[in-house]
Amino acid sequence: MQAHDTICRAIDLGRIGYADAWDLQQRLVAARKAGAAPNLLLFCEHPHVLTLGRNGHIENLRVPQSALDRLGVEFHHSNRGGDVTYHGPGQIVGYPILQLAEIRRDVGWYVRQLEEVMIGAAAALGVSAFRVPGRTGVWTRPAGAAGAREEKLGAIGVHISRWVTSHGFAFNVCTDLSYFDLIVPCGIADSRATSLERLLARPVSPSEILPVLAAEFGRAFDLQMRPAGKQQIEEWLCAAETQTGAAAAGL
């Protein structure tokens, strides 16, 4: 990789609707493909929403649309991998927009590294998280319950186009876990979700874990993490649109 390709900008978008975040991802993916934007890691929280991946099964939604409407929960189809999942307040969602061709052209490796990011972040707070063979994501067990069934702490669903990534991971920090009862999480009937707050039995805020996730991401992908703001996003998008316009005009 060139020196500038080892930089990854981390941006906290705050609370943002799922559809708005997806639109922003699409625009930034196009900018990254054009070389107008750097490697990025977008962090955000979503209002209550269920999303169904491209390989998902609608029967894993346990309630009708009318029930979601009463609860104020949106529902969206998604072009990411995986089945149905929940996003909501207290859950950190990470959307990497990386040019994998400059890092490693290996989708399986990329997913394993996203798992490593969440495993490392959990360990930094004293939580032992792990992989389960055949199940994408990050799992753990309650303290002092060695024989208990593993519970899911973090989910992964990705999309890759011309080796540029979108979608990503969801890490339960202080999430209201009752919303997972609306679905069969990730299509696994006996899967139960957990959170850092539940495991640690103390309040944990997203702001506490965001810098840890960014550091672990940099370590997992051998990237130098640098903070950026929303204003820089507009600059990259503007540069990409200018570049596209010039190419269309034959300049």
HUFENMO-V520142 format. One record per residue. N is the residue number from 1. SS is DSSP state (A for helix, B for strand, O for the rest). NEAR is the number of other ideal C-beta (glycine too) atoms within 8 Angstrom. D_LAST is the distance of its C-alpha to the last C-alpha in Angstrom with 1 decimal. Layout:
N	SS	NEAR	D_LAST
N	SS	NEAR	D_LAST
This chain:
1	O	6	28.8
2	O	6	26.9
3	A	5	28.6
4	A	6	26.1
5	A	9	26.4
6	A	10	30.1
7	B	10	29.6
8	B	16	30.0
9	B	13	29.9
10	B	13	32.8
11	B	14	32.6
12	B	7	35.5
13	B	10	34.4
14	B	6	38.1
15	B	7	39.4
16	O	11	36.7
17	O	9	37.1
18	A	13	36.4
19	A	7	33.9
20	A	8	32.0
21	A	15	31.9
22	A	10	30.7
23	A	8	27.8
24	A	12	26.8
25	A	13	27.2
26	A	9	24.9
27	A	10	22.1
28	A	15	22.7
29	A	12	23.0
30	A	10	19.4
31	A	13	18.3
32	A	16	20.5
33	A	10	19.1
34	O	10	15.6
35	O	5	17.2
36	O	10	16.7
37	O	13	20.5
38	O	9	23.4
39	B	13	26.5
40	B	16	28.4
41	B	15	31.9
42	B	14	32.4
43	B	14	36.0
44	B	13	37.4
45	B	13	40.5
46	O	15	40.5
47	O	10	43.0
48	O	12	45.3
49	B	14	43.4
50	B	15	44.1
51	B	14	41.4
52	B	13	41.8
53	O	14	39.8
54	O	8	38.5
55	O	6	41.7
56	O	11	44.0
57	O	7	47.1
58	A	6	47.6
59	A	4	51.4
60	A	12	50.8
61	B	11	50.4
62	O	7	54.0
63	O	6	54.0
64	O	5	52.8
65	A	6	49.9
66	A	6	52.6
67	A	9	53.7
68	A	13	50.2
69	A	8	49.9
70	A	6	53.2
71	A	8	52.2
72	O	6	48.7
73	O	11	47.0
74	B	10	43.6
75	B	10	42.9
76	B	11	39.5
77	B	6	38.5
78	O	11	36.1
79	O	7	34.1
80	O	12	35.5
81	O	9	38.3
82	O	13	41.9
83	O	12	44.2
84	B	15	45.1
85	B	14	45.1
86	B	13	45.6
87	B	13	43.6
88	O	13	45.0
89	O	10	46.0
90	O	12	47.3
91	B	15	45.1
92	B	13	42.2
93	B	14	39.2
94	B	15	36.7
95	B	14	33.3
96	B	12	31.6
97	B	15	27.9
98	O	12	27.8
99	B	11	25.8
100	A	13	29.0
101	A	7	27.4
102	A	7	27.5
103	O	9	31.1
104	O	6	33.1
105	O	5	32.3
106	O	7	35.5
107	A	7	35.9
108	A	6	39.6
109	A	8	39.4
110	A	13	36.9
111	A	11	39.3
112	A	9	42.2
113	A	10	40.4
114	A	15	39.9
115	A	14	43.7
116	A	10	44.3
117	A	14	42.5
118	A	16	44.9
119	A	12	47.9
120	A	12	47.3
121	A	13	46.9
122	A	14	50.1
123	A	10	51.9
124	A	8	51.0
125	O	11	53.0
126	O	5	55.8
127	O	11	55.1
128	O	7	55.3
129	B	12	52.6
130	B	9	52.1
131	B	9	50.5
132	B	8	52.5
133	O	4	52.1
134	O	3	50.4
135	B	9	49.3
136	B	8	45.9
137	B	12	46.0
138	B	14	48.4
139	B	13	52.1
140	B	14	55.1
141	O	11	58.8
142	O	9	60.8
143	O	5	62.6
144	O	4	66.0
145	O	7	65.3
146	O	5	64.9
147	O	3	65.9
148	O	8	63.8
149	O	6	61.0
150	O	9	57.6
151	B	13	55.4
152	B	15	51.7
153	B	18	50.1
154	B	13	46.4
155	B	12	44.3
156	B	13	41.1
157	B	13	38.7
158	B	14	35.2
159	B	10	32.2
160	B	10	29.8
161	B	8	26.5
162	O	5	24.6
163	O	9	27.0
164	B	13	25.9
165	B	13	29.0
166	B	14	30.0
167	B	12	33.4
168	B	13	35.9
169	B	11	39.5
170	B	13	42.0
171	B	16	44.8
172	B	14	47.9
173	O	15	48.9
174	O	10	51.1
175	O	13	50.2
176	O	7	52.7
177	A	10	53.6
178	A	5	55.4
179	A	11	52.1
180	A	10	51.9
181	A	6	55.0
182	A	13	52.9
183	B	12	51.4
184	O	11	52.3
185	A	14	50.1
186	A	14	47.6
187	A	11	49.8
188	O	8	52.6
189	O	5	55.9
190	O	5	57.8
191	O	10	54.9
192	O	9	55.6
193	B	13	53.1
194	O	12	54.0
195	O	15	52.5
196	A	15	52.8
197	A	13	54.9
198	A	8	57.3
199	A	12	57.6
200	A	10	58.1
201	O	5	60.4
202	O	5	58.8
203	O	5	56.0
204	O	12	52.6
205	O	8	49.5
206	A	10	45.8
207	A	5	45.2
208	A	8	47.8
209	A	15	46.0
210	A	11	42.3
211	A	6	42.2
212	A	12	44.2
213	A	15	41.9
214	A	12	38.9
215	A	9	40.9
216	A	14	41.9
217	A	16	38.4
218	A	12	37.3
219	A	8	40.3
220	A	11	39.9
221	A	10	36.2
222	O	7	36.6
223	O	10	34.0
224	B	7	34.3
225	B	12	34.5
226	B	8	33.1
227	B	7	33.5
228	O	9	30.7
229	O	7	30.8
230	A	7	29.3
231	A	6	27.2
232	A	10	25.3
233	A	12	24.6
234	A	8	22.9
235	A	8	20.8
236	A	13	19.7
237	A	13	19.0
238	A	8	17.0
239	A	11	14.8
240	A	14	14.5
241	A	8	13.7
242	A	8	11.0
243	A	10	9.5
244	A	10	10.1
245	A	8	8.8
246	A	8	5.2
247	A	8	5.9
248	A	6	7.7
249	O	6	5.5
250	O	4	3.8
251	O	4	0.0
